[in-house]
């Protein structure tokens, strides 16, 4: 595994990409902030999840839309794992959880898939 990571870093250096972690303080701060934003985004959907399950009402929510959003999170998680990009892995794992919960709630308590 470390060999692949080394090749990934070597590829970044040889193609002129920014090093990770960044050398300048503000870029390092941005690198860390991205992880925070990746966590805050999915947490913003928690009220929707709570509303669905506490009221047992998902009228007006499209189950198919939330299901598609959940499925579209899977390639992002795979990409993050392959490239060892922690912010992508964390953010899209959380999004997969939230989107799946809303999808299940919409199907159980809403108008079905549509």
Backbone as a printed PyTorch tensor [residue, N CA C, xyz], in Angstrom:
tensor([[[  0.8130,  -1.1950,   0.0000],
         [  0.0000,   0.0000,   0.0000],
         [  0.8550,   1.2570,   0.0000]],

        [[  1.9330,   1.2720,   0.7750],
         [  2.7660,   2.4660,   0.8160],
         [  3.4220,   2.6990,  -0.5350]],

        [[  3.6790,   1.6430,  -1.2520],
         [  4.2670,   1.8040,  -2.5710],
         [  3.3430,   2.5560,  -3.5110]],

        [[  2.0480,   2.2420,  -3.4700],
         [  1.0860,   2.9480,  -4.3070],
         [  0.9950,   4.4060,  -3.9070]],

        [[  1.0190,   4.6600,  -2.6100],
         [  0.9560,   6.0400,  -2.1340],
         [  2.1800,   6.8080,  -2.6220]],

        [[  3.3280,   6.1580,  -2.5760],
         [  4.5610,   6.7830,  -3.0550],
         [  4.4400,   7.1220,  -4.5410]],

        [[  3.8900,   6.2110,  -5.3260],
         [  3.7230,   6.4720,  -6.7540],
         [  2.7650,   7.6290,  -6.9890]],

        [[  1.7020,   7.6940,  -6.1790],
         [  0.7390,   8.7890,  -6.2930],
         [  1.4250,  10.1230,  -6.0110]],

        [[  2.2520,  10.1720,  -4.9570],
         [  2.9750,  11.4000,  -4.6270],
         [  3.9720,  11.7520,  -5.7270]],

        [[  4.6560,  10.7400,  -6.2380],
         [  5.6340,  10.9760,  -7.3000],
         [  4.9510,  11.5220,  -8.5490]],

        [[  3.7810,  10.9920,  -8.8440],
         [  3.0070,  11.4560,  -9.9950],
         [  2.6130,  12.9200,  -9.8160]],

        [[  2.1930,  13.2840,  -8.5960],
         [  1.8100,  14.6670,  -8.3110],
         [  3.0010,  15.6000,  -8.4910]],

        [[  4.1520,  15.1900,  -8.0030],
         [  5.3470,  16.0310,  -8.0910],
         [  5.7890,  16.1830,  -9.5420]],

        [[  5.8160,  15.0810, -10.2810],
         [  6.3170,  15.1310, -11.6570],
         [  5.3660,  15.8580, -12.5940]],

        [[  4.0880,  15.9150, -12.2670],
         [  3.1380,  16.6010, -13.1500],
         [  2.9150,  18.0490, -12.7360]],

        [[  3.6730,  18.5310, -11.7670],
         [  3.5890,  19.9290, -11.3790],
         [  2.4280,  20.2640, -10.4630]],

        [[  1.8190,  19.2690,  -9.8520],
         [  0.7090,  19.5160,  -8.9390],
         [  1.2300,  19.9640,  -7.5850]],

        [[  0.3500,  20.5760,  -6.8160],
         [  0.7040,  21.0360,  -5.4780],
         [  1.0490,  19.8430,  -4.5850]],

        [[  2.0370,  19.9800,  -3.7170],
         [  2.3310,  18.9010,  -2.7610],
         [  1.2410,  18.8170,  -1.7000]],

        [[  1.0760,  17.6440,  -1.1270],
         [  0.1150,  17.4780,  -0.0360],
         [  0.8230,  16.7910,   1.1070]],

        [[  0.7720,  17.2900,   2.3110],
         [  0.1220,  18.5470,   2.6850],
         [  0.8650,  19.7410,   2.1070]],

        [[  0.1250,  20.8120,   1.9170],
         [  0.6810,  22.0150,   1.2980],
         [  1.7910,  22.6090,   2.1590]],

        [[  2.6600,  23.3530,   1.5180],
         [  3.7860,  23.9530,   2.2370],
         [  3.4200,  25.2800,   2.8880]],

        [[  2.4970,  26.0140,   2.2990],
         [  2.1470,  27.3210,   2.8660],
         [  1.0590,  27.1600,   3.9220]],

        [[  1.0930,  27.9840,   4.9690],
         [  0.1280,  27.8460,   6.0710],
         [ -1.3270,  27.9900,   5.6380]],

        [[ -1.6210,  28.9320,   4.7660],
         [ -3.0220,  29.1200,   4.3990],
         [ -3.5450,  27.9670,   3.5550]],

        [[ -2.6950,  27.3350,   2.7620],
         [ -3.1290,  26.1710,   1.9940],
         [ -3.3270,  24.9660,   2.9120]],

        [[ -2.4690,  24.8350,   3.9370],
         [ -2.6640,  23.7540,   4.9130],
         [ -3.9860,  23.9570,   5.6410]],

        [[ -4.2890,  25.2170,   5.9870],
         [ -5.5560,  25.5250,   6.6480],
         [ -6.7270,  25.1590,   5.7420]],

        [[ -6.6160,  25.4740,   4.4700],
         [ -7.6650,  25.1270,   3.5140],
         [ -7.8230,  23.6140,   3.4050]],

        [[ -6.7120,  22.8860,   3.3910],
         [ -6.7680,  21.4230,   3.3540],
         [ -7.5580,  20.8770,   4.5390]],

        [[ -7.3370,  21.4560,   5.7210],
         [ -8.0550,  21.0120,   6.9210],
         [ -9.5060,  21.4660,   6.8990]],

        [[ -9.7580,  22.6670,   6.3700],
         [-11.1210,  23.1980,   6.3230],
         [-12.0170,  22.3510,   5.4290]],

        [[-11.4460,  21.8040,   4.3710],
         [-12.2270,  20.9740,   3.4590],
         [-12.8110,  19.7730,   4.1970]],

        [[-12.0530,  19.1940,   5.0990],
         [-12.5620,  18.0710,   5.8840],
         [-13.7290,  18.5260,   6.7530]],

        [[-13.6100,  19.7000,   7.3650],
         [-14.7000,  20.2410,   8.1780],
         [-15.9580,  20.4850,   7.3680]],

        [[-15.8000,  21.0530,   6.1910],
         [-16.9400,  21.3050,   5.3140],
         [-17.5690,  19.9850,   4.8750]],

        [[-16.7310,  18.9860,   4.6350],
         [-17.2320,  17.6750,   4.2410],
         [-18.0580,  17.0050,   5.3190]],

        [[-17.8360,  17.3700,   6.5650],
         [-18.6240,  16.8310,   7.6800],
         [-19.8690,  17.6840,   7.9110]],

        [[-19.7290,  19.0020,   7.8360],
         [-20.8490,  19.9040,   8.1140],
         [-21.9620,  19.7520,   7.0770]],

        [[-21.6060,  19.5630,   5.8190],
         [-22.6060,  19.4230,   4.7630],
         [-23.6290,  18.3310,   5.0530]],

        [[-23.1970,  17.0930,   5.2480],
         [-24.1600,  16.0350,   5.5500],
         [-24.9050,  16.2630,   6.8690]],

        [[-24.2370,  16.8540,   7.8500],
         [-24.9150,  17.1210,   9.1230],
         [-26.0750,  18.0920,   8.9480]],

        [[-26.0020,  18.9440,   7.9280],
         [-27.0860,  19.8870,   7.6660],
         [-28.3700,  19.1720,   7.2470]],

        [[-28.2660,  17.9260,   6.8000],
         [-29.4470,  17.1590,   6.3980],
         [-30.0470,  16.3470,   7.5350]],

        [[-29.4130,  16.3520,   8.6940],
         [-29.9360,  15.5990,   9.8430],
         [-31.3490,  16.0460,  10.2250]],

        [[-31.6810,  17.3560,  10.2130],
         [-33.0650,  17.7380,  10.5240],
         [-34.0830,  17.0910,   9.5880]],

        [[-33.7320,  16.9200,   8.3180],
         [-34.6300,  16.2530,   7.3810],
         [-34.8410,  14.7970,   7.7840]],

        [[-33.7670,  14.1230,   8.1470],
         [-33.8610,  12.7240,   8.5810],
         [-34.7230,  12.6240,   9.8340]],

        [[-34.4650,  13.4890,  10.8050],
         [-35.2460,  13.4690,  12.0460],
         [-36.7190,  13.7350,  11.7760]],

        [[-37.0140,  14.7010,  10.9190],
         [-38.4060,  15.0290,  10.6080],
         [-39.1310,  13.8250,  10.0040]],

        [[-38.4580,  13.1290,   9.1130],
         [-39.0750,  11.9650,   8.4710],
         [-39.4050,  10.8890,   9.4960]],

        [[-38.4340,  10.5450,  10.3360],
         [-38.6210,   9.4060,  11.2310],
         [-39.4240,   9.7490,  12.4820]],

        [[-39.3500,  10.9790,  12.9580],
         [-40.1290,  11.3500,  14.1430],
         [-41.5970,  11.5580,  13.8070]],

        [[-41.8830,  12.1330,  12.6390],
         [-43.2780,  12.3560,  12.2480],
         [-43.8280,  11.2040,  11.4200]],

        [[-42.9560,  10.3340,  10.9670],
         [-43.3070,   9.2320,  10.0720],
         [-44.0770,   9.7520,   8.8610]],

        [[-43.5810,  10.8630,   8.3290],
         [-44.2010,  11.4940,   7.1710],
         [-43.1090,  11.9950,   6.2310]],

        [[-43.1200,  11.4740,   5.0290],
         [-42.1610,  11.9180,   4.0170],
         [-42.9020,  12.3500,   2.7620]],

        [[-44.1230,  12.8280,   2.9440],
         [-44.9180,  13.2810,   1.8210],
         [-44.1770,  14.3940,   1.0870]],

        [[-44.1410,  14.2880,  -0.2140],
         [-43.4950,  15.3140,  -1.0190],
         [-42.0370,  15.0390,  -1.3360]],

        [[-41.4400,  14.0620,  -0.6840],
         [-40.0500,  13.7130,  -0.9830],
         [-40.0110,  12.6390,  -2.0630]],

        [[-39.0980,  12.7840,  -2.9850],
         [-38.9370,  11.8110,  -4.0460],
         [-37.9320,  10.7460,  -3.6140]],

        [[-38.4280,   9.5550,  -3.3870],
         [-37.5490,   8.4590,  -2.9990],
         [-36.5110,   8.1570,  -4.0610]],

        [[-36.9220,   8.2330,  -5.3210],
         [-35.9840,   7.9020,  -6.3960],
         [-34.8320,   8.9110,  -6.4580]],

        [[-35.1190,  10.1800,  -6.2170],
         [-34.0460,  11.1880,  -6.2270],
         [-33.0320,  10.9140,  -5.1300]],

        [[-33.5170,  10.6810,  -3.9160],
         [-32.6110,  10.4290,  -2.7950],
         [-31.8640,   9.1190,  -2.9910]],

        [[-32.5180,   8.1150,  -3.6080],
         [-31.8450,   6.8530,  -3.8990],
         [-30.7210,   7.0230,  -4.9120]],

        [[-30.9850,   7.8280,  -5.9410],
         [-29.9490,   8.0930,  -6.9450],
         [-28.7850,   8.8460,  -6.3170]],

        [[-29.0900,   9.8450,  -5.4670],
         [-28.0080,  10.5800,  -4.8010],
         [-27.1600,   9.6360,  -3.9510]],

        [[-27.8200,   8.6800,  -3.2930],
         [-27.0720,   7.7090,  -2.4830],
         [-26.1760,   6.8390,  -3.3690]],

        [[-26.7100,   6.3830,  -4.4860],
         [-25.9080,   5.5550,  -5.3960],
         [-24.7370,   6.3350,  -5.9910]],

        [[-24.9420,   7.6160,  -6.2510],
         [-23.8690,   8.4340,  -6.8220],
         [-22.7590,   8.7310,  -5.8180]],

        [[-23.0170,   8.5020,  -4.5380],
         [-21.9720,   8.6790,  -3.5280],
         [-20.9460,   7.5440,  -3.5770]],

        [[-21.3650,   6.3710,  -4.0270],
         [-20.4960,   5.1890,  -4.0070],
         [-19.2460,   5.3630,  -4.8790]],

        [[-19.3700,   5.8530,  -6.1290],
         [-18.1350,   6.0590,  -6.9050],
         [-17.1890,   7.0800,  -6.2650]],

        [[-17.7420,   8.0930,  -5.6030],
         [-16.8880,   9.0720,  -4.9250],
         [-16.1200,   8.4320,  -3.7790]],

        [[-16.7840,   7.5550,  -3.0370],
         [-16.1050,   6.8570,  -1.9410],
         [-14.9870,   5.9800,  -2.5110]],

        [[-15.2940,   5.2650,  -3.5890],
         [-14.2720,   4.4220,  -4.2250],
         [-13.0990,   5.2740,  -4.7080]],

        [[-13.3880,   6.4120,  -5.3100],
         [-12.3340,   7.3140,  -5.7750],
         [-11.4700,   7.7770,  -4.6050]],

        [[-12.1250,   8.1670,  -3.5160],
         [-11.3900,   8.6140,  -2.3360],
         [-10.5080,   7.5210,  -1.7610]],

        [[-11.0120,   6.2930,  -1.7450],
         [-10.2240,   5.1750,  -1.2340],
         [ -9.0240,   4.8880,  -2.1300]],

        [[ -9.2500,   4.8780,  -3.4290],
         [ -8.1660,   4.5860,  -4.3700],
         [ -7.0680,   5.6430,  -4.2840]],

        [[ -7.4720,   6.9010,  -4.1590],
         [ -6.4950,   7.9970,  -4.1310],
         [ -6.1320,   8.4470,  -2.7190]],

        [[ -6.6720,   7.7460,  -1.7400],
         [ -6.3880,   8.0440,  -0.3310],
         [ -6.6440,   9.5080,   0.0130]],

        [[ -7.8020,   9.9780,  -0.4060],
         [ -8.2050,  11.3570,  -0.1430],
         [ -9.2080,  11.3480,   1.0000]],

        [[ -8.7080,  11.5820,   2.2010],
         [ -9.5230,  11.4900,   3.4120],
         [-10.7600,  12.3940,   3.3720]],

        [[-10.6560,  13.6550,   2.9380],
         [-11.8630,  14.4850,   2.9090],
         [-12.9650,  13.9050,   2.0260]],

        [[-12.5920,  13.3320,   0.8980],
         [-13.5850,  12.7450,   0.0010],
         [-14.2040,  11.5100,   0.6370]],

        [[-13.3950,  10.6710,   1.2480],
         [-13.9020,   9.4560,   1.8940],
         [-14.8810,   9.8120,   3.0040]],

        [[-14.4990,  10.7290,   3.8720],
         [-15.3510,  11.1100,   5.0090],
         [-16.6380,  11.7570,   4.5190]],

        [[-16.5100,  12.7540,   3.6510],
         [-17.6890,  13.4950,   3.1970],
         [-18.6950,  12.5850,   2.5020]],

        [[-18.2390,  11.7940,   1.5680],
         [-19.1800,  10.9850,   0.7990],
         [-19.6710,   9.7590,   1.5610]],

        [[-18.9430,   9.2880,   2.5450],
         [-19.4750,   8.2300,   3.4190],
         [-20.6270,   8.7830,   4.2500]],

        [[-20.4450,   9.9990,   4.7540],
         [-21.5300,  10.6370,   5.5080],
         [-22.7270,  10.9320,   4.6060]],

        [[-22.4530,  11.4360,   3.4040],
         [-23.5470,  11.6950,   2.4730],
         [-24.2840,  10.4040,   2.1110]],

        [[-23.5630,   9.3130,   1.9340],
         [-24.2000,   8.0320,   1.6260],
         [-25.1360,   7.6250,   2.7510]],

        [[-24.6980,   7.8060,   3.9850],
         [-25.5340,   7.4630,   5.1390],
         [-26.7930,   8.3140,   5.1700]],

        [[-26.6290,   9.6230,   5.0530],
         [-27.7750,  10.5380,   5.1210],
         [-28.7250,  10.2970,   3.9540]],

        [[-28.1890,  10.2300,   2.7430],
         [-29.0400,  10.0290,   1.5710],
         [-29.7770,   8.6960,   1.6340]],

        [[-29.1290,   7.6580,   2.1470],
         [-29.7800,   6.3500,   2.2860],
         [-30.9010,   6.4040,   3.3100]],

        [[-30.6640,   7.0920,   4.4290],
         [-31.7080,   7.2170,   5.4500],
         [-32.9220,   7.9710,   4.9160]],

        [[-32.6930,   9.0380,   4.1730],
         [-33.8130,   9.7870,   3.5960],
         [-34.5180,   8.9360,   2.5470]],

        [[-33.7650,   8.2150,   1.7310],
         [-34.3650,   7.3350,   0.7300],
         [-35.2680,   6.2930,   1.3830]],

        [[-34.7620,   5.6220,   2.4050],
         [-35.5500,   4.5970,   3.1010],
         [-36.7920,   5.2230,   3.7240]],

        [[-36.6230,   6.3750,   4.3700],
         [-37.7650,   7.0620,   4.9720],
         [-38.7850,   7.4940,   3.9400]],

        [[-38.3260,   7.9730,   2.7850],
         [-39.2420,   8.4070,   1.7300],
         [-40.0470,   7.2350,   1.1870]],

        [[-39.4090,   6.0920,   1.0600],
         [-40.1150,   4.9060,   0.5670],
         [-41.0910,   4.3880,   1.6240]],

        [[-40.6670,   4.3730,   2.8940],
         [-41.5170,   3.8460,   3.9680],
         [-42.6910,   4.7700,   4.3000]],

        [[-42.4230,   6.0730,   4.4020],
         [-43.4230,   7.0030,   4.9200],
         [-43.9260,   8.0110,   3.8970]],

        [[-43.4570,   7.9280,   2.6790],
         [-43.8490,   8.9070,   1.6730],
         [-44.7400,   8.3030,   0.6110]],

        [[-44.6170,   8.8730,  -0.5660],
         [-45.4480,   8.4610,  -1.6910],
         [-44.7870,   7.3670,  -2.5230]],

        [[-43.8510,   6.6560,  -1.9410],
         [-43.1330,   5.6110,  -2.6530],
         [-41.8860,   6.1540,  -3.3040]],

        [[-41.5290,   5.5950,  -4.4470],
         [-40.3010,   6.0110,  -5.1150],
         [-40.4110,   7.3800,  -5.7700]],

        [[-41.5800,   7.7410,  -6.2130],
         [-41.7190,   9.0200,  -6.9050],
         [-41.9660,  10.0860,  -5.8840]]])
